[in-house]
Amino acid sequence: FALSKFSLNRVLIADFDVHHGNGTQDAFYADPRVLYCSTHQYPFYPGTGWMDETGTGEGEGTTVNFPMAADWGDEEYLRAFNEVLVPAAQRFRPQLILVSAGFDAHWADQLAMMRVSVKGFAQMVMILKELAAELCQGRLVFTLEGGYNLQVVASSIKAVFDVLLGNSEIDDPLGKASMARKPEGFDEHIEAIKRIHHLEGY
């Protein structure tokens, strides 16, 4: 709709719902005008979204999948955003950023097994807000996706609005996940994705 209605040539879709957006990916898999970037638990339903799914034809390279292992959390998500999504977006230079904002990667959401906090979501939103200001005159649109813990969803939506409104204090009544855990295999994982998309050095 945005491509035709507003005569845009480049749209970024950032998707941090815990499920891979297979429908979104399929809709734009061969379309060079849309850069689709997804962070999602893998393996997990719907079973798609491995890092080698990068687009086809003229759309080759415009699908960026960042599959996340169970138990990865704020640190890993923020590195994925800063080291993969941000440079990919800066290279693509979107005229509009759309966000599929699912909050089911939160540690208290029992459907999945990720360890993101409300403040982690807020930090991701801040990255996207800054990207929009840098690349597309602040054009940034959020759509609500998954989330099965009502307190998580409510707190996360409030955090999104706080970031967008410039409020510096983010209320996180749930805090971080209680289990201390050292990430395993993440460095090799992110470097493989950066190689696939020629983002080495970021």
N, CA and C atoms as an extended XYZ file, in Angstrom:
606
Properties=species:S:1:pos:R:3:atomname:S:1:resname:S:1:resid:I:1 pbc="F F F"
N         0.827       -1.199        0.000 N   PHE     1
C         0.000        0.000        0.000 CA  PHE     1
C         0.867        1.258        0.000 C   PHE     1
N         1.867        1.290        0.900 N   ALA     2
C         2.723        2.477        0.985 CA  ALA     2
C         3.503        2.686       -0.299 C   ALA     2
N         3.931        1.590       -0.921 N   LEU     3
C         4.700        1.707       -2.161 CA  LEU     3
C         3.882        2.365       -3.259 C   LEU     3
N         2.622        1.979       -3.388 N   SER     4
C         1.787        2.525       -4.462 CA  SER     4
C         1.125        3.841       -4.074 C   SER     4
N         0.579        3.929       -2.865 N   LYS     5
C        -0.160        5.117       -2.436 CA  LYS     5
C         0.735        6.345       -2.353 C   LYS     5
N         1.949        6.157       -1.843 N   PHE     6
C         2.836        7.294       -1.620 CA  PHE     6
C         4.014        7.324       -2.594 C   PHE     6
N         3.958        6.463       -3.616 N   SER     7
C         4.992        6.434       -4.663 CA  SER     7
C         6.391        6.287       -4.069 C   SER     7
N         6.526        5.369       -3.123 N   LEU     8
C         7.829        5.130       -2.507 CA  LEU     8
C         8.602        4.075       -3.293 C   LEU     8
N         9.913        4.137       -3.178 N   ASN     9
C        10.780        3.172       -3.852 CA  ASN     9
C        11.464        2.213       -2.883 C   ASN     9
N        11.529        2.608       -1.597 N   ARG    10
C        12.275        1.795       -0.633 CA  ARG    10
C        11.576        1.844        0.729 C   ARG    10
N        11.144        0.686        1.198 N   VAL    11
C        10.493        0.567        2.506 CA  VAL    11
C        11.210       -0.509        3.310 C   VAL    11
N        11.506       -0.198        4.560 N   LEU    12
C        12.078       -1.172        5.485 CA  LEU    12
C        10.979       -1.696        6.396 C   LEU    12
N        10.897       -3.019        6.525 N   ILE    13
C        10.017       -3.649        7.510 CA  ILE    13
C        10.903       -4.318        8.553 C   ILE    13
N        10.819       -3.845        9.789 N   ALA    14
C        11.561       -4.439       10.903 CA  ALA    14
C        10.578       -5.233       11.757 C   ALA    14
N        10.871       -6.496       11.969 N   ASP    15
C         9.928       -7.416       12.616 CA  ASP    15
C        10.619       -8.085       13.801 C   ASP    15
N        10.195       -7.725       15.035 N   PHE    16
C        10.801       -8.383       16.196 CA  PHE    16
C         9.815       -9.266       16.958 C   PHE    16
N         8.717       -9.651       16.316 N   ASP    17
C         7.835      -10.675       16.881 CA  ASP    17
C         8.627      -11.973       17.036 C   ASP    17
N         8.274      -12.787       18.030 N   VAL    18
C         9.049      -13.998       18.279 CA  VAL    18
C         8.898      -15.025       17.159 C   VAL    18
N         7.811      -14.933       16.386 N   HIS    19
C         7.611      -15.830       15.245 CA  HIS    19
C         8.164      -15.195       13.974 C   HIS    19
N         8.721      -16.001       13.119 N   HIS    20
C         9.151      -15.493       11.821 CA  HIS    20
C         7.940      -15.064       11.008 C   HIS    20
N         8.059      -13.924       10.343 N   GLY    21
C         6.962      -13.411        9.521 CA  GLY    21
C         6.983      -14.014        8.134 C   GLY    21
N         6.622      -15.280        8.044 N   ASN    22
C         6.723      -15.978        6.758 CA  ASN    22
C         5.832      -15.354        5.693 C   ASN    22
N         4.657      -14.870        6.087 N   GLY    23
C         3.771      -14.241        5.107 CA  GLY    23
C         4.344      -12.944        4.580 C   GLY    23
N         4.890      -12.121        5.468 N   THR    24
C         5.524      -10.875        5.040 CA  THR    24
C         6.711      -11.171        4.139 C   THR    24
N         7.519      -12.133        4.551 N   GLN    25
C         8.672      -12.494        3.730 CA  GLN    25
C         8.233      -12.933        2.339 C   GLN    25
N         7.248      -13.818        2.268 N   ASP    26
C         6.804      -14.326        0.972 CA  ASP    26
C         6.259      -13.214        0.084 C   ASP    26
N         5.578      -12.242        0.686 N   ALA    27
C         4.971      -11.167       -0.100 CA  ALA    27
C         6.013      -10.309       -0.809 C   ALA    27
N         7.202      -10.193       -0.216 N   PHE    28
C         8.206       -9.274       -0.764 CA  PHE    28
C         9.528       -9.963       -1.095 C   PHE    28
N         9.519      -11.292       -1.195 N   TYR    29
C        10.765      -12.048       -1.339 CA  TYR    29
C        11.508      -11.701       -2.622 C   TYR    29
N        10.780      -11.318       -3.653 N   ALA    30
C        11.410      -10.979       -4.935 CA  ALA    30
C        11.320       -9.484       -5.237 C   ALA    30
N        10.972       -8.695       -4.240 N   ASP    31
C        10.737       -7.260       -4.457 CA  ASP    31
C        11.917       -6.444       -3.932 C   ASP    31
N        12.696       -5.825       -4.799 N   PRO    32
C        13.875       -5.068       -4.346 CA  PRO    32
C        13.523       -3.771       -3.638 C   PRO    32
N        12.247       -3.400       -3.636 N   ARG    33
C        11.837       -2.144       -2.998 CA  ARG    33
C        11.610       -2.293       -1.496 C   ARG    33
N        11.591       -3.533       -1.006 N   VAL    34
C        11.297       -3.779        0.409 CA  VAL    34
C        12.449       -4.545        1.051 C   VAL    34
N        13.017       -3.961        2.090 N   LEU    35
C        14.014       -4.640        2.912 CA  LEU    35
C        13.297       -5.191        4.139 C   LEU    35
N        13.233       -6.514        4.236 N   TYR    36
C        12.552       -7.162        5.359 CA  TYR    36
C        13.597       -7.720        6.310 C   TYR    36
N        13.592       -7.240        7.554 N   CYS    37
C        14.538       -7.689        8.574 CA  CYS    37
C        13.766       -8.290        9.743 C   CYS    37
N        14.047       -9.538       10.052 N   SER    38
C        13.296      -10.235       11.096 CA  SER    38
C        14.233      -10.858       12.123 C   SER    38
N        13.951      -10.599       13.410 N   THR    39
C        14.557      -11.362       14.497 CA  THR    39
C        13.462      -12.253       15.071 C   THR    39
N        13.757      -13.537       15.265 N   HIS    40
C        12.714      -14.483       15.681 CA  HIS    40
C        13.356      -15.717       16.286 C   HIS    40
N        12.633      -16.365       17.187 N   GLN    41
C        13.136      -17.610       17.756 CA  GLN    41
C        13.199      -18.676       16.667 C   GLN    41
N        14.299      -19.440       16.682 N   TYR    42
C        14.463      -20.505       15.692 CA  TYR    42
C        15.278      -21.627       16.336 C   TYR    42
N        14.870      -22.884       16.220 N   PRO    43
C        13.664      -23.344       15.530 CA  PRO    43
C        12.410      -23.062       16.356 C   PRO    43
N        11.351      -22.741       15.645 N   PHE    44
C        10.074      -22.393       16.270 CA  PHE    44
C         9.056      -22.251       15.154 C   PHE    44
N         7.776      -22.261       15.504 N   TYR    45
C         6.729      -22.059       14.505 CA  TYR    45
C         6.935      -20.711       13.816 C   TYR    45
N         6.797      -20.598       12.498 N   PRO    46
C         6.305      -21.583       11.523 CA  PRO    46
C         7.405      -22.414       10.857 C   PRO    46
N         8.622      -22.376       11.390 N   GLY    47
C         9.694      -23.216       10.855 CA  GLY    47
C        10.491      -22.590        9.738 C   GLY    47
N        10.208      -21.342        9.414 N   THR    48
C        10.940      -20.642        8.357 CA  THR    48
C        11.819      -19.560        8.984 C   THR    48
N        12.641      -18.928        8.143 N   GLY    49
C        13.423      -17.793        8.599 CA  GLY    49
C        14.858      -18.091        8.960 C   GLY    49
N        15.441      -19.135        8.337 N   TRP    50
C        16.863      -19.362        8.578 CA  TRP    50
C        17.671      -18.278        7.851 C   TRP    50
N        18.914      -18.103        8.247 N   MET    51
C        19.716      -16.988        7.746 CA  MET    51
C        19.980      -17.051        6.245 C   MET    51
N        19.877      -18.244        5.645 N   ASP    52
C        20.152      -18.344        4.206 CA  ASP    52
C        18.942      -17.992        3.343 C   ASP    52
N        17.821      -17.642        3.950 N   GLU    53
C        16.661      -17.153        3.194 CA  GLU    53
C        16.845      -15.650        3.007 C   GLU    53
N        17.314      -15.244        1.827 N   THR    54
C        17.760      -13.858        1.624 CA  THR    54
C        17.040      -13.138        0.493 C   THR    54
N        16.045      -13.770       -0.111 N   GLY    55
C        15.357      -13.165       -1.248 CA  GLY    55
C        15.674      -13.913       -2.526 C   GLY    55
N        14.977      -13.542       -3.592 N   THR    56
C        15.199      -14.210       -4.872 CA  THR    56
C        15.058      -13.211       -6.004 C   THR    56
N        15.684      -13.521       -7.137 N   GLY    57
C        15.583      -12.639       -8.300 CA  GLY    57
C        16.074      -11.245       -7.984 C   GLY    57
N        15.304      -10.241       -8.376 N   GLU    58
C        15.687       -8.858       -8.107 CA  GLU    58
C        15.682       -8.545       -6.613 C   GLU    58
N        14.993       -9.364       -5.839 N   GLY    59
C        14.938       -9.156       -4.393 CA  GLY    59
C        16.031       -9.863       -3.617 C   GLY    59
N        16.974      -10.479       -4.309 N   GLU    60
C        18.073      -11.159       -3.626 CA  GLU    60
C        18.817      -10.172       -2.721 C   GLU    60
N        18.953      -10.549       -1.448 N   GLY    61
C        19.663       -9.712       -0.488 CA  GLY    61
C        18.780       -8.765        0.295 C   GLY    61
N        17.503       -8.663       -0.072 N   THR    62
C        16.622       -7.723        0.632 CA  THR    62
C        15.769       -8.398        1.708 C   THR    62
N        16.020       -9.651        1.974 N   THR    63
C        15.448      -10.329        3.137 CA  THR    63
C        16.593      -10.657        4.082 C   THR    63
N        16.521      -10.138        5.294 N   VAL    64
C        17.577      -10.345        6.287 CA  VAL    64
C        16.958      -11.057        7.487 C   VAL    64
N        17.237      -12.333        7.599 N   ASN    65
C        16.718      -13.119        8.715 CA  ASN    65
C        17.784      -13.281        9.784 C   ASN    65
N        17.391      -13.004       11.028 N   PHE    66
C        18.293      -13.198       12.163 CA  PHE    66
C        17.626      -14.175       13.127 C   PHE    66
N        17.762      -15.492       12.866 N   PRO    67
C        17.187      -16.485       13.774 CA  PRO    67
C        17.884      -16.438       15.131 C   PRO    67
N        17.098      -16.503       16.193 N   MET    68
C        17.611      -16.381       17.556 CA  MET    68
C        17.410      -17.691       18.314 C   MET    68
N        18.459      -18.152       18.973 N   ALA    69
C        18.346      -19.365       19.775 CA  ALA    69
C        17.559      -19.087       21.050 C   ALA    69
N        16.865      -20.096       21.533 N   ALA    70
C        16.136      -19.964       22.797 CA  ALA    70
C        17.073      -19.486       23.895 C   ALA    70
N        16.570      -18.625       24.756 N   ASP    71
C        17.272      -18.050       25.909 CA  ASP    71
C        18.134      -16.840       25.577 C   ASP    71
N        18.253      -16.458       24.309 N   TRP    72
C        18.916      -15.189       24.028 CA  TRP    72
C        17.982      -14.046       24.408 C   TRP    72
N        18.564      -12.913       24.800 N   GLY    73
C        17.752      -11.821       25.322 CA  GLY    73
C        18.204      -10.452       24.862 C   GLY    73
N        18.131       -9.477       25.765 N   ASP    74
C        18.384       -8.083       25.402 CA  ASP    74
C        19.723       -7.895       24.698 C   ASP    74
N        20.776       -8.430       25.279 N   GLU    75
C        22.114       -8.217       24.722 CA  GLU    75
C        22.201       -8.709       23.281 C   GLU    75
N        21.675       -9.893       23.030 N   GLU    76
C        21.761      -10.457       21.684 CA  GLU    76
C        20.872       -9.695       20.703 C   GLU    76
N        19.676       -9.348       21.127 N   TYR    77
C        18.785       -8.586       20.244 CA  TYR    77
C        19.385       -7.231       19.889 C   TYR    77
N        19.964       -6.548       20.862 N   LEU    78
C        20.524       -5.224       20.590 CA  LEU    78
C        21.747       -5.318       19.686 C   LEU    78
N        22.535       -6.354       19.845 N   ARG    79
C        23.651       -6.546       18.906 CA  ARG    79
C        23.139       -6.855       17.504 C   ARG    79
N        22.084       -7.653       17.409 N   ALA    80
C        21.501       -7.931       16.091 CA  ALA    80
C        21.026       -6.645       15.436 C   ALA    80
N        20.391       -5.787       16.204 N   PHE    81
C        19.924       -4.508       15.661 CA  PHE    81
C        21.102       -3.626       15.259 C   PHE    81
N        22.053       -3.448       16.165 N   ASN    82
C        23.141       -2.506       15.913 CA  ASN    82
C        24.125       -2.979       14.855 C   ASN    82
N        24.367       -4.283       14.794 N   GLU    83
C        25.405       -4.792       13.904 CA  GLU    83
C        24.873       -5.334       12.581 C   GLU    83
N        23.574       -5.581       12.493 N   VAL    84
C        23.008       -6.116       11.249 CA  VAL    84
C        21.909       -5.201       10.708 C   VAL    84
N        20.854       -4.989       11.484 N   LEU    85
C        19.737       -4.189       10.977 CA  LEU    85
C        20.162       -2.764       10.635 C   LEU    85
N        20.887       -2.109       11.534 N   VAL    86
C        21.262       -0.705       11.297 CA  VAL    86
C        22.115       -0.542       10.044 C   VAL    86
N        23.225       -1.272        9.897 N   PRO    87
C        24.002       -1.081        8.666 CA  PRO    87
C        23.265       -1.509        7.407 C   PRO    87
N        22.430       -2.548        7.505 N   ALA    88
C        21.642       -2.950        6.332 CA  ALA    88
C        20.679       -1.838        5.939 C   ALA    88
N        20.056       -1.206        6.933 N   ALA    89
C        19.137       -0.099        6.655 CA  ALA    89
C        19.874        1.111        6.101 C   ALA    89
N        21.033        1.417        6.652 N   GLN    90
C        21.800        2.569        6.172 CA  GLN    90
C        22.235        2.372        4.724 C   GLN    90
N        22.536        1.155        4.367 N   ARG    91
C        22.901        0.869        2.975 CA  ARG    91
C        21.682        0.956        2.059 C   ARG    91
N        20.537        0.504        2.538 N   PHE    92
C        19.307        0.480        1.744 CA  PHE    92
C        18.655        1.859        1.634 C   PHE    92
N        18.767        2.664        2.692 N   ARG    93
C        18.224        4.024        2.761 CA  ARG    93
C        16.707        4.055        2.496 C   ARG    93
N        15.920        3.488        3.419 N   PRO    94
C        14.458        3.462        3.240 CA  PRO    94
C        13.848        4.855        3.320 C   PRO    94
N        12.715        4.991        2.656 N   GLN    95
C        11.934        6.232        2.738 CA  GLN    95
C        10.841        6.136        3.801 C   GLN    95
N        10.637        4.945        4.321 N   LEU    96
C         9.638        4.688        5.359 CA  LEU    96
C        10.060        3.432        6.108 C   LEU    96
N         9.869        3.435        7.428 N   ILE    97
C        10.147        2.250        8.234 CA  ILE    97
C         8.844        1.771        8.869 C   ILE    97
N         8.488        0.528        8.593 N   LEU    98
C         7.332       -0.124        9.215 CA  LEU    98
C         7.845       -1.135       10.236 C   LEU    98
N         7.184       -1.220       11.370 N   VAL    99
C         7.637       -2.115       12.435 CA  VAL    99
C         6.527       -3.091       12.807 C   VAL    99
N         6.838       -4.378       12.712 N   SER   100
C         5.949       -5.426       13.217 CA  SER   100
C         6.352       -5.678       14.667 C   SER   100
N         5.631       -5.051       15.585 N   ALA   101
C         6.025       -5.025       16.995 CA  ALA   101
C         5.287       -6.108       17.772 C   ALA   101
N         5.924       -7.252       17.894 N   GLY   102
C         5.396       -8.318       18.737 CA  GLY   102
C         6.186       -8.360       20.031 C   GLY   102
N         5.522       -8.623       21.142 N   PHE   103
C         6.189       -8.607       22.440 CA  PHE   103
C         6.254       -9.994       23.077 C   PHE   103
N         6.122      -11.018       22.239 N   ASP   104
C         6.149      -12.390       22.737 CA  ASP   104
C         7.561      -12.943       22.880 C   ASP   104
N         8.592      -12.135       22.604 N   ALA   105
C         9.964      -12.545       22.910 CA  ALA   105
C        10.340      -12.170       24.345 C   ALA   105
N         9.395      -11.597       25.087 N   HIS   106
C         9.648      -11.241       26.486 CA  HIS   106
C         9.838      -12.501       27.328 C   HIS   106
N        10.696      -12.396       28.336 N   TRP   107
C        11.004      -13.579       29.154 CA  TRP   107
C         9.781      -14.120       29.907 C   TRP   107
N         8.790      -13.257       30.197 N   ALA   108
C         7.613      -13.703       30.953 CA  ALA   108
C         6.489      -14.219       30.066 C   ALA   108
N         6.683      -14.176       28.755 N   ASP   109
C         5.684      -14.731       27.838 CA  ASP   109
C         5.923      -16.231       27.735 C   ASP   109
N         4.941      -17.007       28.128 N   GLN   110
C         5.134      -18.451       28.239 CA  GLN   110
C         5.039      -19.191       26.912 C   GLN   110
N         4.661      -18.488       25.844 N   LEU   111
C         4.528      -19.179       24.566 CA  LEU   111
C         5.886      -19.565       23.998 C   LEU   111
N         6.864      -18.660       24.142 N   ALA   112
C         8.177      -18.878       23.540 CA  ALA   112
C         9.238      -18.984       24.636 C   ALA   112
N        10.499      -18.918       24.241 N   MET   113
C        11.588      -19.159       25.194 CA  MET   113
C        12.698      -18.122       25.078 C   MET   113
N        12.333      -16.877       24.753 N   MET   114
C        13.331      -15.821       24.671 CA  MET   114
C        13.391      -15.063       25.995 C   MET   114
N        14.363      -14.124       26.115 N   ARG   115
C        14.602      -13.485       27.409 CA  ARG   115
C        14.725      -11.964       27.277 C   ARG   115
N        13.906      -11.374       26.418 N   VAL   116
C        13.900       -9.923       26.247 CA  VAL   116
C        13.099       -9.287       27.388 C   VAL   116
N        13.489       -8.077       27.784 N   SER   117
C        12.763       -7.325       28.810 CA  SER   117
C        12.017       -6.161       28.168 C   SER   117
N        11.157       -5.507       28.938 N   VAL   118
C        10.466       -4.314       28.442 CA  VAL   118
C        11.488       -3.243       28.064 C   VAL   118
N        12.509       -3.067       28.893 N   LYS   119
C        13.543       -2.078       28.562 CA  LYS   119
C        14.306       -2.484       27.306 C   LYS   119
N        14.453       -3.786       27.090 N   GLY   120
C        15.078       -4.247       25.855 CA  GLY   120
C        14.265       -3.850       24.640 C   GLY   120
N        12.954       -4.046       24.710 N   PHE   121
C        12.092       -3.591       23.610 CA  PHE   121
C        12.226       -2.081       23.414 C   PHE   121
N        12.263       -1.328       24.513 N   ALA   122
C        12.388        0.125       24.416 CA  ALA   122
C        13.686        0.521       23.719 C   ALA   122
N        14.762       -0.183       24.011 N   GLN   123
C        16.041        0.121       23.363 CA  GLN   123
C        15.986       -0.184       21.866 C   GLN   123
N        15.301       -1.255       21.492 N   MET   124
C        15.136       -1.551       20.067 CA  MET   124
C        14.344       -0.453       19.374 C   MET   124
N        13.294        0.015       20.038 N   VAL   125
C        12.475        1.087       19.468 CA  VAL   125
C        13.297        2.365       19.319 C   VAL   125
N        14.149        2.653       20.291 N   MET   126
C        15.001        3.836       20.187 CA  MET   126
C        15.926        3.738       18.976 C   MET   126
N        16.471        2.568       18.730 N   ILE   127
C        17.323        2.374       17.551 CA  ILE   127
C        16.537        2.659       16.281 C   ILE   127
N        15.314        2.147       16.209 N   LEU   128
C        14.484        2.367       15.022 CA  LEU   128
C        14.087        3.832       14.888 C   LEU   128
N        13.796        4.478       16.004 N   LYS   129
C        13.455        5.906       15.977 CA  LYS   129
C        14.633        6.723       15.447 C   LYS   129
N        15.827        6.417       15.913 N   GLU   130
C        17.013        7.142       15.457 CA  GLU   130
C        17.300        6.864       13.986 C   GLU   130
N        17.068        5.624       13.559 N   LEU   131
C        17.234        5.293       12.139 CA  LEU   131
C        16.271        6.091       11.276 C   LEU   131
N        15.021        6.166       11.712 N   ALA   132
C        14.018        6.911       10.948 CA  ALA   132
C        14.389        8.386       10.856 C   ALA   132
N        14.895        8.946       11.946 N   ALA   133
C        15.311       10.351       11.927 CA  ALA   133
C        16.481       10.561       10.977 C   ALA   133
N        17.386        9.595       10.948 N   GLU   134
C        18.575        9.700       10.093 CA  GLU   134
C        18.255        9.501        8.616 C   GLU   134
N        17.362        8.559        8.317 N   LEU   135
C        17.211        8.101        6.937 CA  LEU   135
C        15.935        8.553        6.246 C   LEU   135
N        14.851        8.789        6.986 N   CYS   136
C        13.575        9.026        6.293 CA  CYS   136
C        12.704       10.063        6.991 C   CYS   136
N        13.330       11.098        7.489 N   GLN   137
C        12.594       12.235        8.062 CA  GLN   137
C        11.628       11.815        9.170 C   GLN   137
N        12.019       10.789        9.919 N   GLY   138
C        11.221       10.348       11.056 CA  GLY   138
C        10.009        9.514       10.716 C   GLY   138
N         9.888        9.073        9.473 N   ARG   139
C         8.705        8.292        9.071 CA  ARG   139
C         8.809        6.874        9.631 C   ARG   139
N         8.010        6.607       10.642 N   LEU   140
C         8.103        5.360       11.395 CA  LEU   140
C         6.701        4.954       11.831 C   LEU   140
N         6.270        3.746       11.439 N   VAL   141
C         4.912        3.273       11.727 CA  VAL   141
C         4.993        1.925       12.439 C   VAL   141
N         4.284        1.801       13.558 N   PHE   142
C         4.258        0.558       14.323 CA  PHE   142
C         2.914       -0.139       14.166 C   PHE   142
N         2.953       -1.458       14.014 N   THR   143
C         1.743       -2.279       14.070 CA  THR   143
C         1.937       -3.329       15.163 C   THR   143
N         0.909       -3.541       15.953 N   LEU   144
C         0.989       -4.490       17.060 CA  LEU   144
C         0.826       -5.910       16.543 C   LEU   144
N         1.742       -6.777       16.962 N   GLU   145
C         1.647       -8.200       16.609 CA  GLU   145
C         1.471       -9.029       17.874 C   GLU   145
N         2.311      -10.048       18.065 N   GLY   146
C         2.059      -11.031       19.108 CA  GLY   146
C         2.365      -10.564       20.519 C   GLY   146
N         1.872      -11.348       21.467 N   GLY   147
C         2.066      -11.105       22.883 CA  GLY   147
C         0.950      -11.771       23.656 C   GLY   147
N         1.301      -12.665       24.584 N   TYR   148
C         0.300      -13.509       25.233 CA  TYR   148
C         0.279      -13.338       26.749 C   TYR   148
N         1.108      -12.421       27.246 N   ASN   149
C         1.078      -12.035       28.647 CA  ASN   149
C         0.601      -10.591       28.679 C   ASN   149
N        -0.590      -10.360       29.232 N   LEU   150
C        -1.209       -9.036       29.127 CA  LEU   150
C        -0.393       -7.951       29.817 C   LEU   150
N         0.247       -8.282       30.934 N   GLN   151
C         1.073       -7.276       31.608 CA  GLN   151
C         2.280       -6.914       30.749 C   GLN   151
N         2.867       -7.909       30.124 N   VAL   152
C         3.997       -7.652       29.223 CA  VAL   152
C         3.567       -6.763       28.066 C   VAL   152
N         2.450       -7.107       27.440 N   VAL   153
C         1.979       -6.330       26.290 CA  VAL   153
C         1.691       -4.892       26.698 C   VAL   153
N         0.972       -4.710       27.803 N   ALA   154
C         0.633       -3.359       28.249 CA  ALA   154
C         1.882       -2.547       28.571 C   ALA   154
N         2.811       -3.145       29.305 N   SER   155
C         4.034       -2.426       29.682 CA  SER   155
C         4.894       -2.120       28.466 C   SER   155
N         4.930       -3.040       27.518 N   SER   156
C         5.758       -2.847       26.329 CA  SER   156
C         5.170       -1.783       25.411 C   SER   156
N         3.853       -1.784       25.250 N   ILE   157
C         3.215       -0.745       24.433 CA  ILE   157
C         3.459        0.630       25.053 C   ILE   157
N         3.330        0.718       26.367 N   LYS   158
C         3.612        1.989       27.042 CA  LYS   158
C         5.057        2.411       26.800 C   LYS   158
N         5.984        1.456       26.865 N   ALA   159
C         7.393        1.776       26.638 CA  ALA   159
C         7.622        2.297       25.222 C   ALA   159
N         6.937        1.713       24.242 N   VAL   160
C         7.053        2.194       22.860 CA  VAL   160
C         6.620        3.652       22.778 C   VAL   160
N         5.468        3.957       23.359 N   PHE   161
C         4.989        5.343       23.326 CA  PHE   161
C         5.932        6.278       24.082 C   PHE   161
N         6.472        5.810       25.207 N   ASP   162
C         7.414        6.647       25.954 CA  ASP   162
C         8.626        7.004       25.100 C   ASP   162
N         9.161        6.023       24.392 N   VAL   163
C        10.315        6.290       23.530 CA  VAL   163
C         9.938        7.253       22.416 C   VAL   163
N         8.819        7.001       21.761 N   LEU   164
C         8.412        7.853       20.641 CA  LEU   164
C         8.127        9.283       21.090 C   LEU   164
N         7.649        9.441       22.325 N   LEU   165
C         7.335       10.769       22.853 CA  LEU   165
C         8.539       11.449       23.499 C   LEU   165
N         9.662       10.740       23.544 N   GLY   166
C        10.870       11.336       24.094 CA  GLY   166
C        10.981       11.278       25.598 C   GLY   166
N        10.182       10.438       26.247 N   ASN   167
C        10.278       10.293       27.704 CA  ASN   167
C        11.517        9.473       28.057 C   ASN   167
N        12.336        9.982       28.935 N   SER   168
C        13.610        9.327       29.234 CA  SER   168
C        13.471        8.176       30.220 C   SER   168
N        12.441        8.194       31.040 N   GLU   169
C        12.259        7.142       32.038 CA  GLU   169
C        11.346        6.049       31.485 C   GLU   169
N        11.874        4.836       31.415 N   ILE   170
C        11.095        3.692       30.941 CA  ILE   170
C        10.721        2.829       32.137 C   ILE   170
N         9.435        2.666       32.354 N   ASP   171
C         8.941        1.857       33.463 CA  ASP   171
C         8.936        0.388       33.054 C   ASP   171
N         9.648       -0.434       33.821 N   ASP   172
C         9.700       -1.868       33.531 CA  ASP   172
C         9.348       -2.631       34.806 C   ASP   172
N         8.061       -2.834       35.071 N   PRO   173
C         7.658       -3.464       36.332 CA  PRO   173
C         8.094       -4.917       36.461 C   PRO   173
N         8.411       -5.553       35.363 N   LEU   174
C         8.789       -6.966       35.400 CA  LEU   174
C        10.295       -7.173       35.506 C   LEU   174
N        11.067       -6.179       35.134 N   GLY   175
C        12.513       -6.293       35.204 CA  GLY   175
C        13.082       -7.281       34.201 C   GLY   175
N        14.341       -7.653       34.445 N   LYS   176
C        15.015       -8.602       33.562 CA  LYS   176
C        14.763      -10.033       34.020 C   LYS   176
N        15.058      -10.963       33.130 N   ALA   177
C        14.952      -12.376       33.480 CA  ALA   177
C        15.880      -12.670       34.649 C   ALA   177
N        15.448      -13.512       35.559 N   SER   178
C        16.187      -13.732       36.801 CA  SER   178
C        17.400      -14.628       36.627 C   SER   178
N        17.392      -15.518       35.662 N   MET   179
C        18.474      -16.483       35.524 CA  MET   179
C        19.650      -15.859       34.790 C   MET   179
N        20.777      -15.753       35.468 N   ALA   180
C        21.990      -15.255       34.818 CA  ALA   180
C        22.482      -16.317       33.840 C   ALA   180
N        22.879      -15.890       32.669 N   ARG   181
C        23.244      -16.849       31.633 CA  ARG   181
C        24.265      -16.236       30.691 C   ARG   181
N        25.296      -16.987       30.380 N   LYS   182
C        26.296      -16.530       29.424 CA  LYS   182
C        25.873      -16.995       28.039 C   LYS   182
N        25.718      -16.061       27.086 N   PRO   183
C        25.316      -16.455       25.729 CA  PRO   183
C        26.321      -17.429       25.116 C   PRO   183
N        25.825      -18.410       24.401 N   GLU   184
C        26.695      -19.383       23.747 CA  GLU   184
C        26.458      -19.355       22.250 C   GLU   184
N        27.532      -19.260       21.501 N   GLY   185
C        27.455      -19.369       20.053 CA  GLY   185
C        27.000      -18.123       19.331 C   GLY   185
N        26.774      -17.033       20.065 N   PHE   186
C        26.212      -15.856       19.403 CA  PHE   186
C        27.217      -15.177       18.488 C   PHE   186
N        28.459      -15.062       18.921 N   ASP   187
C        29.451      -14.361       18.100 CA  ASP   187
C        29.593      -15.005       16.727 C   ASP   187
N        29.701      -16.320       16.694 N   GLU   188
C        29.826      -17.018       15.414 CA  GLU   188
C        28.559      -16.844       14.582 C   GLU   188
N        27.431      -16.850       15.248 N   HIS   189
C        26.132      -16.730       14.586 CA  HIS   189
C        26.000      -15.376       13.889 C   HIS   189
N        26.292      -14.310       14.606 N   ILE   190
C        26.128      -12.980       14.021 CA  ILE   190
C        27.152      -12.740       12.915 C   ILE   190
N        28.344      -13.274       13.075 N   GLU   191
C        29.352      -13.099       12.024 CA  GLU   191
C        28.937      -13.820       10.746 C   GLU   191
N        28.291      -14.978       10.877 N   ALA   192
C        27.812      -15.696        9.690 CA  ALA   192
C        26.757      -14.877        8.957 C   ALA   192
N        25.850      -14.262        9.694 N   ILE   193
C        24.809      -13.437        9.068 CA  ILE   193
C        25.426      -12.218        8.403 C   ILE   193
N        26.413      -11.609        9.052 N   LYS   194
C        27.081      -10.443        8.468 CA  LYS   194
C        27.813      -10.813        7.182 C   LYS   194
N        28.400      -11.997        7.146 N   ARG   195
C        29.074      -12.439        5.910 CA  ARG   195
C        28.063      -12.631        4.786 C   ARG   195
N        26.940      -13.252        5.094 N   ILE   196
C        25.918      -13.493        4.070 CA  ILE   196
C        25.472      -12.183        3.437 C   ILE   196
N        25.341      -11.143        4.254 N   HIS   197
C        24.804       -9.864        3.762 CA  HIS   197
C        25.890       -8.808        3.548 C   HIS   197
N        27.152       -9.257        3.555 N   HIS   198
C        28.285       -8.363        3.263 CA  HIS   198
C        28.292       -7.164        4.202 C   HIS   198
N        28.156       -7.456        5.491 N   LEU   199
C        28.155       -6.413        6.515 CA  LEU   199
C        29.362       -6.550        7.438 C   LEU   199
N        30.414       -7.202        6.978 N   GLU   200
C        31.611       -7.361        7.796 CA  GLU   200
C        32.173       -5.989        8.157 C   GLU   200
N        32.674       -5.893        9.368 N   GLY   201
C        33.263       -4.632        9.799 CA  GLY   201
C        32.328       -3.773       10.619 C   GLY   201
N        31.033       -4.130       10.639 N   TYR   202
C        30.085       -3.345       11.434 CA  TYR   202
C        29.982       -3.929       12.832 C   TYR   202
